[in-house]
Amino acid sequence: MESRFRVSPAVRASLSSDGLVLLDVQGGLILASNSVGARIWQFLEQPRTHAEIAQQLVDCYGIAHERAGTDAAAFVGALASRGLVVEDAPCGRDTAGGESRG
């Protein structure tokens, strides 16, 4: 099962027609991105997999699915490495990978 990612609660975002500015309130990190990054950020407001984000990029921009998948994985990976997005626990599991909540 592919991981889903979502926006970290410690991040504040400012979207504009030019793109996106992110502020990590806890770490003090500021990151800017273009309009495509802003669109990906909007997709992440609900937990999504790389594949779901890639399909949205294909639908919005008409790019090749392979390119969309590569770009989505790279962007989400960069955000995750900085703690700006977090991996959602799979349904029925806690974040530590513990027992099912049944």
PALO-574231 format. One line per field, with one value per atom (N, C-alpha, C, O): x, y, z; residue in three letters; atom name. Coordinates in nm, 3 decimals. Atoms other than C-alpha are relative to their C-alpha. Example, Ala and Ser with C-alpha at 12.3 -4.5 7.8 and 13.67 -1.06 7.14 Angstrom:
2
east (0.089;1.230;0.090;0.194;-0.082;1.367;-0.077;-0.026)
north (-0.119;-0.450;0.120;0.118;-0.119;-0.106;0.109;0.220)
up (0.000;0.780;0.000;0.066;-0.006;0.714;0.073;0.090)
resn (ala;ala;ala;ala;ser;ser;ser;ser)
name (N;CA;C;O;N;CA;C;O)
END
This chain:
102
east (0.084;0.000;0.089;0.180;-0.080;0.142;-0.033;-0.149;0.018;0.193;-0.077;-0.066;0.070;-0.032;0.073;0.122;-0.065;0.111;-0.101;-0.195;0.087;-0.055;0.085;0.200;-0.065;0.037;0.027;-0.059;-0.032;0.216;-0.079;-0.092;0.074;0.011;0.089;0.037;-0.092;0.324;0.034;0.118;-0.034;0.329;-0.114;-0.231;0.096;0.157;0.036;0.154;-0.021;0.114;-0.067;-0.173;0.057;0.056;0.003;0.111;0.013;-0.072;-0.029;-0.105;0.030;-0.071;0.007;0.039;-0.008;-0.086;0.143;0.166;-0.142;0.297;0.051;0.155;-0.047;0.325;-0.037;-0.150;0.024;0.361;0.117;0.233;-0.101;0.548;-0.044;-0.158;0.027;0.567;0.084;0.200;-0.072;0.665;-0.019;-0.131;0.002;0.756;0.007;0.114;0.010;0.642;0.095;0.153;-0.087;0.841;0.147;0.228;-0.141;1.165;0.049;0.169;-0.038;1.160;0.041;0.093;-0.037;1.216;-0.102;-0.223;0.086;1.077;0.038;0.157;-0.024;1.039;-0.097;-0.215;0.085;0.909;-0.003;0.094;0.015;0.779;-0.080;-0.146;0.075;0.630;-0.147;-0.190;0.143;0.265;-0.032;-0.135;0.023;0.297;0.018;-0.060;-0.018;0.436;-0.119;-0.161;0.119;0.143;-0.118;-0.197;0.110;-0.097;0.016;-0.080;-0.026;0.068;-0.033;-0.092;0.030;0.043;-0.152;-0.197;0.146;-0.331;-0.051;-0.143;0.039;-0.361;0.025;-0.050;-0.039;-0.191;-0.084;-0.065;0.089;-0.457;-0.089;-0.141;0.061;-0.623;0.108;0.181;-0.106;-0.395;-0.007;-0.113;-0.007;-0.281;0.129;0.230;-0.119;-0.038;0.071;0.015;-0.073;0.231;-0.079;-0.088;0.075;0.020;-0.123;-0.153;0.118;-0.290;0.040;-0.028;-0.048;-0.092;0.042;0.011;-0.043;0.064;-0.120;-0.117;0.118;-0.279;-0.064;-0.111;0.053;-0.398;0.083;0.028;-0.086;-0.096;-0.025;-0.028;0.032;-0.171;-0.131;-0.140;0.130;-0.532;0.005;-0.059;-0.006;-0.443;0.088;0.055;-0.102;-0.140;0.022;0.095;-0.013;-0.165;0.140;0.180;-0.136;0.187;-0.003;-0.103;-0.011;0.304;-0.008;0.044;0.018;0.213;0.135;0.151;-0.132;0.576;0.067;0.123;-0.059;0.694;-0.071;-0.006;0.078;0.413;0.036;0.049;-0.035;0.500;0.137;0.155;-0.136;0.869;0.001;0.061;0.003;0.799;-0.074;-0.029;0.077;0.536;0.081;0.086;-0.081;0.762;0.116;0.148;-0.113;1.056;-0.044;0.020;0.047;0.856;-0.049;-0.013;0.051;0.673;0.115;0.117;-0.116;1.000;0.080;0.126;-0.072;1.170;-0.076;-0.016;0.080;0.882;0.007;0.020;-0.003;0.883;0.135;0.140;-0.133;1.260;0.019;0.104;-0.007;1.207;-0.110;-0.122;0.107;0.908;-0.122;-0.205;0.112;0.663;-0.125;-0.236;0.109;0.448;0.037;0.155;-0.023;0.408;-0.075;-0.176;0.064;0.320;-0.117;-0.103;0.118;-0.029;0.015;0.070;0.001;-0.064;-0.100;-0.207;0.097;-0.226;-0.128;-0.123;0.129;-0.593;0.006;0.046;0.005;-0.633;0.130;0.139;-0.127;-0.274;0.035;-0.002;-0.045;-0.122;0.131;0.185;-0.117;0.178;0.127;0.227;-0.118;0.423;-0.003;0.086;0.012;0.307;-0.049;-0.017;0.048;0.133;-0.120;-0.144;0.113;-0.172;-0.115;-0.126;0.121;-0.493;-0.093;-0.103;0.089;-0.742;-0.139;-0.225;0.117;-1.021;-0.128;-0.227)
north (-0.118;0.000;0.124;0.136;-0.121;0.337;0.098;0.111;-0.096;0.598;0.122;0.165;-0.126;0.900;0.109;0.085;-0.113;1.239;0.111;0.126;-0.114;1.542;0.115;0.096;-0.121;1.894;-0.016;-0.062;0.000;1.917;0.110;0.220;-0.104;2.104;0.116;0.221;-0.105;2.309;0.097;0.186;-0.081;2.471;0.095;0.057;-0.098;2.787;0.030;0.038;-0.022;2.853;0.128;0.166;-0.116;3.163;-0.026;-0.036;0.027;3.098;0.128;0.213;-0.114;3.354;-0.049;-0.165;0.038;3.355;-0.030;-0.099;0.025;3.352;-0.131;-0.181;0.124;3.040;-0.013;0.013;0.042;2.944;0.039;0.028;-0.020;3.049;-0.080;-0.067;0.083;2.802;0.046;0.082;-0.032;2.878;-0.114;-0.147;0.103;2.601;0.075;0.124;-0.078;2.764;-0.051;0.029;0.058;2.524;0.016;0.047;-0.002;2.520;0.131;0.151;-0.129;2.871;-0.004;0.095;0.014;2.743;0.069;0.056;-0.061;2.947;-0.060;-0.070;0.061;2.786;0.062;0.079;-0.055;2.936;-0.100;-0.172;0.089;2.745;0.070;0.172;-0.056;2.816;-0.043;-0.106;0.028;2.780;-0.150;-0.192;0.145;2.405;-0.056;-0.140;0.039;2.357;0.041;-0.033;-0.047;2.562;-0.093;-0.122;0.091;2.332;-0.134;-0.189;0.125;2.022;0.019;-0.069;-0.028;2.184;-0.005;-0.061;0.004;2.231;-0.144;-0.179;0.141;1.862;-0.067;-0.154;0.061;1.775;0.046;-0.001;-0.041;1.953;-0.116;-0.115;0.128;1.611;-0.106;-0.098;0.100;1.308;-0.066;-0.111;0.056;1.181;-0.078;-0.052;0.074;0.933;0.074;0.165;-0.057;1.025;-0.023;0.067;0.034;0.849;0.089;0.132;-0.088;1.053;0.142;0.206;-0.133;1.376;0.004;0.099;0.007;1.270;0.004;0.076;-0.001;1.201;0.138;0.182;-0.136;1.544;0.093;0.178;-0.082;1.702;-0.029;0.062;0.037;1.509;0.067;0.124;-0.058;1.627;0.153;0.210;-0.146;1.991;0.059;0.160;-0.059;2.043;-0.077;-0.029;0.077;1.772;-0.052;-0.071;0.053;1.643;-0.152;-0.213;0.146;1.285;-0.055;0.006;0.058;1.058;-0.032;-0.012;0.030;0.946;0.125;0.122;-0.126;1.306;0.050;0.095;-0.043;1.391;-0.081;-0.027;0.086;1.093;0.033;0.039;-0.035;1.182;0.134;0.147;-0.132;1.548;0.000;0.063;0.006;1.472;-0.067;-0.017;0.070;1.223;0.086;0.088;-0.084;1.464;0.117;0.146;-0.115;1.762;-0.042;0.019;0.048;1.569;-0.052;-0.031;0.048;1.401;0.113;0.104;-0.117;1.740;0.064;0.104;-0.055;1.868;-0.090;-0.041;0.095;1.552;0.004;-0.005;-0.002;1.571;0.122;0.122;-0.122;1.919;0.006;0.104;0.008;1.811;0.085;0.110;-0.085;2.025;-0.080;-0.029;0.094;1.726;-0.125;-0.154;0.121;1.408;-0.116;-0.098;0.122;1.052;-0.034;-0.036;0.042;0.951;-0.146;-0.225;0.140;0.629;-0.074;-0.022;0.079;0.354;-0.019;-0.024;0.017;0.306;-0.118;-0.229;0.106;0.110;-0.019;-0.109;0.012;0.163;0.134;0.238;-0.126;0.420;0.042;-0.033;-0.054;0.637;-0.076;-0.062;0.078;0.404;-0.139;-0.220;0.129;0.109;-0.109;-0.226;0.094;-0.052;-0.081;-0.097;0.088;-0.270;0.074;0.196;-0.053;-0.219;0.051;-0.008;-0.060;0.003;-0.061;-0.016;0.078;-0.232;0.052;-0.020)
up (0.000;0.000;0.000;0.082;0.012;-0.104;0.114;0.154;-0.108;0.169;-0.046;-0.160;0.023;0.192;0.079;0.190;-0.065;0.278;0.020;-0.057;-0.030;0.434;0.054;0.094;-0.050;0.538;0.150;0.224;-0.143;0.874;0.070;0.016;-0.073;1.136;0.045;0.084;-0.042;1.217;-0.113;-0.095;0.117;0.871;-0.034;-0.032;0.050;0.755;-0.145;-0.179;0.143;0.384;-0.045;0.004;0.066;0.178;-0.150;-0.210;0.143;-0.175;-0.074;-0.027;0.087;-0.454;-0.144;-0.169;0.141;-0.833;-0.042;-0.141;0.029;-0.829;0.056;0.011;-0.059;-0.616;0.146;0.186;-0.137;-0.255;0.088;0.048;-0.103;0.057;0.122;0.168;-0.116;0.347;0.117;0.100;-0.123;0.705;0.098;0.136;-0.104;0.948;0.132;0.169;-0.121;1.271;0.108;0.182;-0.103;1.492;-0.033;0.055;0.038;1.295;-0.058;-0.073;0.055;1.149;-0.147;-0.198;0.140;0.794;-0.089;-0.068;0.101;0.505;-0.134;-0.167;0.130;0.163;-0.101;-0.072;0.107;-0.162;-0.115;-0.138;0.115;-0.463;-0.109;-0.084;0.112;-0.804;0.006;0.102;0.001;-0.903;-0.004;0.048;0.001;-0.969;0.142;0.186;-0.140;-0.617;0.085;0.175;-0.073;-0.488;-0.025;0.065;0.034;-0.670;0.072;0.125;-0.073;-0.522;0.147;0.209;-0.140;-0.178;0.024;0.124;-0.012;-0.234;-0.002;0.071;0.003;-0.324;0.135;0.176;-0.127;0.006;0.119;0.231;-0.109;0.210;0.045;0.156;-0.035;0.203;-0.022;-0.121;0.019;0.251;-0.137;-0.181;0.135;-0.089;-0.019;0.046;0.038;-0.238;-0.112;-0.173;0.114;-0.491;-0.129;-0.213;0.122;-0.758;-0.016;-0.127;0.007;-0.673;-0.039;-0.118;0.034;-0.689;-0.147;-0.218;0.140;-1.020;-0.093;-0.194;0.086;-1.169;-0.004;-0.109;-0.003;-1.058;-0.089;-0.159;0.085;-1.230;-0.148;-0.230;0.138;-1.549;-0.042;-0.151;0.031;-1.536;-0.013;-0.100;-0.001;-1.461;-0.110;-0.171;0.087;-1.684;-0.130;-0.217;0.122;-1.950;-0.026;-0.141;0.015;-1.885;0.002;0.040;0.001;-1.926;0.143;0.237;-0.134;-1.635;0.065;0.185;-0.056;-1.591;0.057;0.166;-0.046;-1.563;0.125;0.219;-0.116;-1.322;0.124;0.233;-0.113;-1.103;0.056;0.178;-0.043;-1.092;0.074;0.181;-0.061;-1.015;0.133;0.229;-0.125;-0.750;0.110;0.222;-0.100;-0.571;0.047;0.166;-0.037;-0.578;0.089;0.190;-0.076;-0.450;0.138;0.239;-0.129;-0.178;0.086;0.207;-0.073;-0.080;0.061;0.176;-0.052;-0.043;0.116;0.215;-0.110;0.170;0.123;0.235;-0.112;0.384;0.071;0.193;-0.062;0.441;0.090;0.179;-0.082;0.588;0.105;0.179;-0.099;0.798;-0.034;0.053;0.040;0.599;-0.035;-0.026;0.015;0.510;0.078;0.099;-0.079;0.710;-0.063;-0.131;0.050;0.622;0.091;0.213;-0.075;0.728;0.038;-0.039;-0.040;0.923;-0.089;-0.117;0.076;0.714;0.081;0.204;-0.066;0.795;0.098;0.063;-0.100;1.118;0.077;0.161;-0.072;1.238;0.060;0.007;-0.058;1.467;-0.067;-0.148;0.068;1.365;0.034;-0.037;-0.037;1.542;-0.064;-0.040;0.064;1.333;0.094;0.077;-0.100;1.626;-0.045;-0.165;0.026;1.650;-0.066;-0.058;0.060;1.460;0.109;0.216;-0.098;1.637;-0.001;0.075;0.008;1.549;0.031;0.023)
resn (met;met;met;met;glu;glu;glu;glu;ser;ser;ser;ser;arg;arg;arg;arg;phe;phe;phe;phe;arg;arg;arg;arg;val;val;val;val;ser;ser;ser;ser;pro;pro;pro;pro;ala;ala;ala;ala;val;val;val;val;arg;arg;arg;arg;ala;ala;ala;ala;ser;ser;ser;ser;leu;leu;leu;leu;ser;ser;ser;ser;ser;ser;ser;ser;asp;asp;asp;asp;gly;gly;gly;gly;leu;leu;leu;leu;val;val;val;val;leu;leu;leu;leu;leu;leu;leu;leu;asp;asp;asp;asp;val;val;val;val;gln;gln;gln;gln;gly;gly;gly;gly;gly;gly;gly;gly;leu;leu;leu;leu;ile;ile;ile;ile;leu;leu;leu;leu;ala;ala;ala;ala;ser;ser;ser;ser;asn;asn;asn;asn;ser;ser;ser;ser;val;val;val;val;gly;gly;gly;gly;ala;ala;ala;ala;arg;arg;arg;arg;ile;ile;ile;ile;trp;trp;trp;trp;gln;gln;gln;gln;phe;phe;phe;phe;leu;leu;leu;leu;glu;glu;glu;glu;gln;gln;gln;gln;pro;pro;pro;pro;arg;arg;arg;arg;thr;thr;thr;thr;his;his;his;his;ala;ala;ala;ala;glu;glu;glu;glu;ile;ile;ile;ile;ala;ala;ala;ala;gln;gln;gln;gln;gln;gln;gln;gln;leu;leu;leu;leu;val;val;val;val;asp;asp;asp;asp;cys;cys;cys;cys;tyr;tyr;tyr;tyr;gly;gly;gly;gly;ile;ile;ile;ile;ala;ala;ala;ala;his;his;his;his;glu;glu;glu;glu;arg;arg;arg;arg;ala;ala;ala;ala;gly;gly;gly;gly;thr;thr;thr;thr;asp;asp;asp;asp;ala;ala;ala;ala;ala;ala;ala;ala;ala;ala;ala;ala;phe;phe;phe;phe;val;val;val;val;gly;gly;gly;gly;ala;ala;ala;ala;leu;leu;leu;leu;ala;ala;ala;ala;ser;ser;ser;ser;arg;arg;arg;arg;gly;gly;gly;gly;leu;leu;leu;leu;val;val;val;val;val;val;val;val;glu;glu;glu;glu;asp;asp;asp;asp;ala;ala;ala;ala;pro;pro;pro;pro;cys;cys;cys;cys;gly;gly;gly;gly;arg;arg;arg;arg;asp;asp;asp;asp;thr;thr;thr;thr;ala;ala;ala;ala;gly;gly;gly;gly;gly;gly;gly;gly;glu;glu;glu;glu;ser;ser;ser;ser;arg;arg;arg;arg;gly;gly;gly;gly)
name (N;CA;C;O;N;CA;C;O;N;CA;C;O;N;CA;C;O;N;CA;C;O;N;CA;C;O;N;CA;C;O;N;CA;C;O;N;CA;C;O;N;CA;C;O;N;CA;C;O;N;CA;C;O;N;CA;C;O;N;CA;C;O;N;CA;C;O;N;CA;C;O;N;CA;C;O;N;CA;C;O;N;CA;C;O;N;CA;C;O;N;CA;C;O;N;CA;C;O;N;CA;C;O;N;CA;C;O;N;CA;C;O;N;CA;C;O;N;CA;C;O;N;CA;C;O;N;CA;C;O;N;CA;C;O;N;CA;C;O;N;CA;C;O;N;CA;C;O;N;CA;C;O;N;CA;C;O;N;CA;C;O;N;CA;C;O;N;CA;C;O;N;CA;C;O;N;CA;C;O;N;CA;C;O;N;CA;C;O;N;CA;C;O;N;CA;C;O;N;CA;C;O;N;CA;C;O;N;CA;C;O;N;CA;C;O;N;CA;C;O;N;CA;C;O;N;CA;C;O;N;CA;C;O;N;CA;C;O;N;CA;C;O;N;CA;C;O;N;CA;C;O;N;CA;C;O;N;CA;C;O;N;CA;C;O;N;CA;C;O;N;CA;C;O;N;CA;C;O;N;CA;C;O;N;CA;C;O;N;CA;C;O;N;CA;C;O;N;CA;C;O;N;CA;C;O;N;CA;C;O;N;CA;C;O;N;CA;C;O;N;CA;C;O;N;CA;C;O;N;CA;C;O;N;CA;C;O;N;CA;C;O;N;CA;C;O;N;CA;C;O;N;CA;C;O;N;CA;C;O;N;CA;C;O;N;CA;C;O;N;CA;C;O;N;CA;C;O;N;CA;C;O;N;CA;C;O;N;CA;C;O;N;CA;C;O;N;CA;C;O;N;CA;C;O;N;CA;C;O;N;CA;C;O;N;CA;C;O;N;CA;C;O;N;CA;C;O;N;CA;C;O;N;CA;C;O;N;CA;C;O;N;CA;C;O;N;CA;C;O;N;CA;C;O;N;CA;C;O)
END
